[in-house]
Amino acid sequence: QRRLDRAYKVDRHDRSRCRLHLVPDDTSAGDAPPYAQVRLERAITSLVGPSTKIAEFEANEDGDIIRVHVDHEESAKCAVAGFRLRAERTVSAMMPGRWRANWDLEGDKVTFEQRPSLPTSIWLPIDPIPDDVDDLLLNYRKVKIPVGEDEDGRRIWWHPALVPQALISGGTGSGKTSTVHAIIATITRYGWPVWILDAKRIEFLDHRDWPNVQIVATTLEQQVALVHRVWQLMEYRYQLIEEGKVRVDDLEPLVVILDEYAEFVANLLDWYATVKVKGDPTKPRTLQEVGSLARKARTARIHLIISMQRPDVALLGGAGGETRSNFGQRISMGRLDPAGAMMMWENAYTG
């Protein structure tokens, strides 16, 4: 009982093997707290520190613990992000379900609680068509695109005027392309023009006749031309701004989607080897143009959406992730391996 904080009684005695078989003795527990509560309290005290005090346990109708409120005096220790992550992961591993920790670092309090269950999919409500759909300059800062909900049911939005570029990763069947389709459906309802590079050649065929979708590039030659045309438009807009002929606020937005970017780059390199002649650069100029768009397009109000199955370091600015850093809106579908999580979120545990 001293070892396990629970009373036991002898169930049977195997004399030939010198073994006592013990079972919990619930009849002697009296008013003692449930074993799960004692076990969790002991674990939290060990994790956070000896000054830990359990302020309150909360249970559901079945008597299962769903929330623990803790006071402590370990502010310096808890200020370290790695320590907080370790505590949360330990409690989640010990208790049934998925657990999270909400830290009040100023008040020296922490609440461990069960995470809500996630549905397999959700349908986001569609807002009415705006009245200013034909005035792209007027509605530019109003446009917000729903991309999901967090585990507490709060809507997650992408605001292109605030976060111009988006990066979406996810393996086959994870819902990546469906998410891009949903973004197209929403952004075009605001009247914004959309250009699409379809590396798989068949994912966006139905969008050829979609309102405000101006280009769907399926062949590799069309795709190279699309990237070059976007780059030319960006440079032209920069020239107009430099010459004082327009202001940034005078530019209408354009959304450019580079779907399955890794597939496009692989096809591009193979194709370039067949058309390259003596004196041409070692790598196709198209790659430089995409990098330039990632760095500069937002000022010209050209919004990039790049999707790929895995966040590849080589495709996103090398080990430093220079290109990746320009994509403030990021979405990862499905589980990530540690390398992919570091590339997308700079945290090996995310996903």
C-alpha positions in Angstrom: 0.0 0.0 0.0 2.9 2.4 0.8 4.4 1.6 -2.6 1.3 2.1 -4.8 -1.0 4.3 -2.7 -3.7 1.7 -2.8 -4.8 -1.1 -0.5 -4.4 -4.7 -1.6 -5.6 -8.1 -0.3 -4.4 -11.7 -1.0 -6.4 -13.3 -3.8 -4.6 -16.7 -3.7 -1.3 -18.1 -2.5 0.7 -20.4 -4.8 2.8 -22.2 -2.2 4.7 -24.3 -4.7 6.1 -21.2 -6.5 6.2 -19.0 -3.4 3.9 -16.4 -5.0 1.2 -14.2 -3.5 -1.5 -13.0 -6.0 -2.8 -9.6 -4.9 -5.9 -7.7 -6.0 -7.0 -4.2 -5.0 -9.0 -4.2 -1.7 -11.7 -1.6 -2.4 -13.5 -2.5 0.8 -10.8 -1.0 2.9 -10.5 2.2 0.9 -13.1 4.1 2.9 -13.1 7.7 1.9 -9.7 7.5 0.2 -9.5 9.2 -3.3 -9.7 7.0 -6.4 -6.4 5.4 -7.5 -6.4 7.2 -10.8 -6.6 10.5 -9.0 -3.8 9.6 -6.6 -1.6 8.4 -9.5 -2.2 11.5 -11.5 -1.5 13.8 -8.5 1.8 11.9 -7.8 2.9 12.2 -11.4 2.1 15.9 -11.7 4.0 16.6 -8.4 7.0 14.6 -9.7 6.9 16.5 -13.0 6.3 20.1 -11.9 8.1 20.1 -8.5 7.6 19.5 -4.8 5.8 22.8 -4.3 2.9 21.5 -6.5 -0.6 21.6 -5.0 -3.6 20.2 -6.6 -6.3 22.8 -6.4 -9.2 20.8 -7.9 -10.0 17.7 -9.8 -12.9 17.7 -12.3 -14.6 14.5 -13.5 -17.3 13.7 -16.0 -20.6 11.8 -15.4 -18.7 8.4 -15.5 -16.3 9.5 -12.8 -13.3 9.8 -15.2 -10.9 12.7 -14.6 -11.1 15.3 -17.4 -9.4 18.3 -15.8 -6.9 19.1 -13.0 -6.2 22.6 -11.7 -2.7 22.9 -10.2 -0.9 25.7 -8.2 2.9 25.7 -8.0 6.0 27.8 -7.1 8.2 26.5 -10.0 7.9 29.6 -12.2 11.5 29.5 -13.4 11.3 25.8 -14.4 7.9 26.2 -16.1 9.1 29.2 -18.2 11.1 26.8 -20.3 9.1 25.6 -23.4 10.7 22.2 -23.5 9.8 21.5 -19.8 6.1 22.4 -20.5 6.0 20.2 -23.5 7.5 17.3 -21.6 4.9 17.7 -18.8 2.1 17.8 -21.3 3.3 14.7 -23.2 3.9 12.7 -20.0 0.4 13.3 -18.7 -1.1 12.6 -22.1 0.8 9.2 -22.2 -0.3 8.3 -18.6 -4.0 9.1 -18.9 -6.6 7.8 -21.4 -7.4 10.1 -24.2 -5.5 13.1 -25.5 -4.4 15.7 -22.9 -3.1 19.3 -23.1 -1.8 21.8 -20.6 -2.8 25.5 -20.2 -0.1 27.4 -18.5 -0.6 30.6 -16.5 3.1 31.6 -16.2 2.3 34.9 -14.4 -0.1 33.3 -11.9 1.9 30.2 -11.3 -1.0 28.0 -12.3 -1.5 25.2 -14.8 -4.6 23.2 -15.9 -4.2 19.8 -17.4 -7.3 18.8 -19.3 -8.5 16.2 -21.9 -8.5 17.5 -25.4 -11.9 17.5 -27.2 -12.5 14.7 -29.7 -11.8 15.7 -33.3 -14.3 14.9 -36.1 -13.0 13.2 -39.2 -14.2 16.1 -41.4 -16.2 19.3 -41.1 -18.3 21.4 -43.5 -17.6 25.1 -43.2 -20.6 27.4 -43.7 -20.6 29.5 -46.8 -21.1 33.3 -46.3 -23.4 35.3 -48.6 -21.9 36.8 -51.7 -20.6 40.3 -50.8 -22.1 43.4 -52.3 -18.7 44.7 -53.4 -17.7 41.6 -55.4 -16.9 43.7 -58.5 -14.7 46.2 -56.7 -11.5 44.3 -55.9 -9.8 47.4 -54.4 -12.7 48.0 -52.0 -13.1 44.4 -50.8 -9.3 43.6 -50.7 -8.9 43.9 -46.9 -12.3 42.3 -46.2 -11.6 39.0 -47.8 -11.1 36.1 -45.4 -11.2 32.5 -46.3 -12.3 29.8 -43.8 -9.8 26.9 -43.8 -10.8 24.9 -40.8 -11.7 24.9 -37.1 -9.5 24.2 -34.1 -10.3 21.6 -31.5 -12.4 24.0 -29.5 -14.6 24.8 -32.5 -13.2 28.2 -33.3 -13.0 29.1 -37.0 -9.6 29.4 -38.6 -9.3 32.0 -41.4 -6.8 33.0 -44.0 -6.6 36.7 -44.5 -4.6 37.3 -47.8 -4.3 41.0 -47.2 -2.5 40.3 -43.9 -0.7 37.1 -44.7 -0.2 37.1 -48.5 1.3 33.7 -49.2 0.1 30.2 -48.3 1.9 26.8 -48.1 -0.1 23.6 -47.9 1.4 20.1 -47.4 -0.1 16.7 -47.2 0.2 13.2 -48.6 -2.0 11.6 -51.1 -5.6 11.3 -49.8 -5.0 13.7 -46.9 -7.4 16.3 -48.3 -4.8 18.8 -49.6 -6.3 19.2 -53.0 -9.8 19.4 -51.6 -8.7 22.3 -49.4 -7.2 24.1 -52.4 -10.5 23.6 -54.3 -12.4 25.1 -51.3 -10.1 28.1 -51.3 -10.6 28.6 -55.0 -14.4 28.4 -54.5 -14.3 31.1 -51.8 -11.7 33.5 -53.3 -13.4 33.6 -56.7 -16.7 34.5 -55.1 -15.1 37.8 -54.1 -14.2 38.4 -57.8 -10.5 37.8 -57.4 -8.8 36.3 -60.6 -7.1 33.0 -60.1 -4.3 31.3 -62.2 -3.7 27.6 -61.6 -0.6 25.5 -62.3 -1.9 21.9 -62.3 1.1 19.7 -62.1 -1.0 16.5 -62.2 -2.8 17.8 -65.2 -6.2 16.5 -64.2 -6.9 17.9 -60.7 -8.3 21.2 -61.8 -9.8 20.5 -65.2 -13.3 21.3 -64.0 -12.1 24.8 -63.1 -11.5 25.8 -66.7 -15.0 27.2 -66.9 -15.1 28.3 -63.3 -16.0 32.1 -62.8 -12.9 34.2 -62.4 -10.5 31.3 -63.0 -8.5 32.7 -65.9 -5.8 30.1 -66.5 -5.5 26.4 -65.8 -2.1 25.3 -67.1 -1.8 21.5 -67.6 1.0 20.9 -70.1 4.5 21.6 -68.9 5.0 24.3 -71.6 1.9 26.1 -70.3 3.1 25.8 -66.7 6.5 27.4 -67.5 4.7 30.1 -69.4 2.4 30.7 -66.5 5.2 31.2 -64.0 7.0 33.5 -66.4 3.9 35.6 -67.1 3.3 36.0 -63.3 6.9 37.0 -62.8 6.6 39.6 -65.7 3.4 41.0 -64.2 5.2 41.4 -60.8 8.1 43.2 -62.3 5.8 45.4 -64.4 3.9 46.4 -61.3 7.1 47.1 -59.4 8.2 49.4 -62.3 4.9 51.3 -62.2 5.3 51.8 -58.4 8.9 52.9 -58.9 7.9 55.4 -61.5 5.2 56.8 -59.3 2.4 55.9 -61.7 0.5 53.7 -59.2 0.5 53.0 -55.5 0.3 49.5 -54.0 -3.3 50.3 -53.0 -4.2 50.8 -56.7 -3.2 47.2 -57.6 -5.9 44.6 -58.0 -5.1 41.2 -56.4 -4.2 38.0 -58.3 -4.1 34.5 -56.8 -1.6 32.1 -58.3 -1.8 28.4 -57.3 1.2 26.1 -57.8 -0.3 22.7 -57.1 2.0 19.7 -56.4 5.0 21.9 -56.7 7.5 19.0 -56.1 6.0 17.2 -59.1 6.2 20.3 -61.2 9.9 20.8 -60.4 10.8 17.2 -61.2 9.0 17.4 -64.5 10.6 20.8 -65.2 14.1 19.5 -64.7 13.5 16.5 -66.9 12.0 18.7 -69.6 14.7 21.4 -69.4 17.4 18.8 -70.0 15.8 18.1 -73.4 15.5 21.7 -74.5 18.7 23.2 -73.0 21.3 24.3 -75.5 24.9 25.4 -75.1 25.2 28.6 -73.1 21.9 28.2 -71.2 22.0 28.3 -67.4 22.5 25.0 -65.6 19.1 25.2 -64.0 15.9 26.4 -65.6 15.2 30.1 -65.0 11.7 29.1 -63.9 13.0 28.1 -60.5 14.6 31.5 -60.0 11.3 33.2 -61.0 9.3 31.2 -58.4 11.9 32.2 -55.7 11.6 35.8 -56.7 7.8 35.6 -56.6 8.0 34.1 -53.1 10.1 37.0 -51.9 8.5 39.9 -53.7 5.0 39.1 -55.1 3.1 40.1 -52.0 4.1 43.8 -52.5 2.6 43.6 -56.0 -0.6 42.1 -54.5 0.1 38.7 -56.2 -0.8 35.9 -53.7 0.9 32.6 -54.0 -0.5 29.3 -52.8 2.0 26.4 -53.1 1.0 22.8 -52.3 3.2 19.8 -52.0 3.0 16.3 -50.6 6.0 16.8 -48.3 7.7 20.1 -47.2 11.0 19.5 -49.0 13.9 21.6 -47.7 15.5 21.7 -51.2 12.4 23.2 -52.7 11.9 25.8 -50.0 15.1 27.8 -49.8 17.6 25.2 -48.6 18.4 24.3 -45.0 17.5 27.7 -43.8 14.0 27.6 -45.3 14.4 31.1 -46.8 11.5 30.6 -49.2 9.4 28.8 -46.6 9.6 31.8 -44.3 7.7 34.0 -46.8 4.6 31.7 -46.5 3.0 32.9 -43.2 -0.2 30.9 -43.8 0.7 27.2 -43.5 -1.5 24.2 -43.4 -0.3 20.6 -43.0 -2.7 17.7 -43.6 -2.3 14.5 -41.8 0.7 13.4 -39.7 4.2 14.8 -40.2 7.5 13.2 -39.6 10.0 15.1 -37.5 11.8 16.6 -40.5 8.6 17.7 -42.1 7.4 19.2 -38.9 10.6 21.2 -38.5 10.3 22.5 -42.0 6.6 23.5 -41.7 6.4 24.6 -38.1 10.0 24.7 -36.7 8.9 22.2 -34.1 9.6 18.4 -34.5 6.6 17.5 -32.4 3.9 19.3 -34.3 1.7 17.0 -36.4 
